[in-house]
């Protein structure tokens, strides 16, 4: 059977991306991985985040914001990325008090472990929680989301500012003359004690 060809194994997506010239790939690689870290002898990689994750994340942040005094929209539109991420860390730490069930469910899902595994002190010691939250904030999907929201809000604020400036520069239309009898300042004041 000399005429038979052997089937070649399909290239993996990573191999295809690596073989594509950089100018054809764009700015970012097609395959983005979440942060990877080692803890108590286990290696964890956070999965990609999707729309539902962003919705769950927004719900956690919303609960933390209800109890805090942080202007998240202001930070997202004015702050630098480091300031934005510091605010997110603060809110997530606040969520430990105000939305622990939602936060631990979200972290377990992102790490692709069960909730009991996440709550197991042998696998995830108490002191590791700030590090896990820090890794979540480093997630490229989450950072890209905040960059995009900041740009959107910044663009919207620029539009509102331009509209306000335009309104301030537009002269007010002249008032039409009134057709009624004119009232002097003495008549407007009402009767005096001398009358």
Secondary structure, DSSP 8 states (H G I E B T S, - for coil): -TT---------HHHHHHHS-HHHH-SS-S-----EEEETTEEEE-----HHHHHHHHHHHHHHHHHS---HHHHHHHS-HHHHHHHHHHHHHHHHHH-HHHHHHHHHHHHT--HHHHT-TTTS-GGGHHHHHHHHHT-HHHHHHHHHHHHHHHHHHHHHHHHHHHHHHS---------S----HHHHH---TT-
